[in-house]
Amino acid sequence: MTAETTESTGAADARFWAPGEHILWRYRGNGTGRVHICRPVTVVEDTAELLAVWMAPGTVCVKPVLSDGTPVHREPLATRYTKPRSTTRSRWFGTGVLKLATPADPWSVWLFWEPGWRFKNWYVNLEEPRRRWARGIDSEDHFLDIAVYPDRSWAWRDEDEFEQAQRAGLMSARQAEGVRAAGRAAVELIGAWGAPFRDGWENWRPDQEWPVPELPADWDLVPARLAS
């Protein structure tokens, strides 16, 4: 699906979203500018310092697949980023995910739980700082990630994909160094146990009255203008 319509963003769209509102958390394909990941989420908190959203179990999302329908993660790494792609809809499996993002940070922090609300880990997703529009936020994933555990230990994740993305031309050497620098900054934050790790979000629980957001037909709508 390709949306031809656009939606303007301006001062009226710069408002903060209220708790319980539904927005879209989206990622563009690297180097394409086209949305290939879209996740409807519920706003938990939205201020000048933090956007927190909840992606509920069973949420219908959009994710990339190869043109023949093969899941991306099943394609050998050598050709994972060179074969033609499409998108498909699927339900988010397992427990839900709480996503936290400070406006200027080149990462977002995700919280995962095991069934029964046993906290599993934080996940630092390195990405382009998110840009707001009337109905959500847009970003671009930077491949490299960091897992952070309850004992405050941490580990790099997806380093092989990060390197392969560079070989495939999806990321320049200069951009890759910027991502590495962002990762080092995130590691410093983890070492200092700064926000949001210190803030007790692992004890947060969603409102049981919240409905699961629906995926709109125009999930890939292109905003006329994005705000930083």
Number of C-alpha atoms within 10 A of each C-alpha: 11 11 13 9 11 12 13 13 17 13 8 8 16 14 13 12 20 13 13 19 15 23 21 26 22 25 22 17 17 19 10 9 12 16 24 22 24 23 24 25 27 26 23 20 18 18 13 8 10 14 18 21 27 24 23 24 14 15 19 21 24 22 20 19 22 20 14 10 12 13 16 18 10 10 14 9 14 13 12 20 21 13 13 11 18 14 17 16 14 12 14 17 11 13 15 20 18 24 23 22 21 20 18 13 15 25 26 23 23 20 20 19 17 12 11 7 14 11 15 15 19 25 22 26 23 23 20 18 20 25 17 21 24 21 18 19 19 23 22 23 19 23 21 21 24 21 17 22 14 12 7 14 10 18 11 14 16 12 13 11 17 19 14 19 22 15 14 14 13 18 20 13 11 9 13 19 12 14 23 16 13 17 21 12 14 23 18 12 14 20 12 12 13 12 13 18 18 11 10 9 15 20 9 9 10 15 9 6 7 12 11 17 22 15 19 13 9 12 21 22 18 19 17 12 15 19 16 13
